[in-house]
């Protein structure tokens, strides 16, 4: 039996970054936080505070594509964010296709759902990679 790992999921956006948390023993993701700070340094300071508090052993980042699988501007931005996460915190980072994550959430206009989108991305990772 492996030791349970705490895992973070990220839904990267230009204005907000959704963060979710779960562990490999239960294999259930839960919304954790929405980072709204402006500027890379402030955002990564907020992420560092969460990492220091919860001690994840890996990070999952949602990678958006067009419905046909083609990449677009946000795909490159999310890859860059994933590389920065890995570089700053020395944690393994796994990219997960998030094409359908936002579509699964019924949001009211103006409602902030980034943490729930992050939870769906992380849950998708658990469903595909963690034996039940």
Buried (B, 14 or more C-beta within 10 A) or exposed (E): EEEBBBBBBBBBBEEBBBBBBBBBEEBEBBBBBBBBBEEEEEBBEBBEEBBEEBEBBBBBBBBBBEEEEEEEEBBEBBBEBBEBBBEEBEBEBBBBBBBEBBEEEEEEEEEEBBBBBBBBBBBBBBEEEBEE
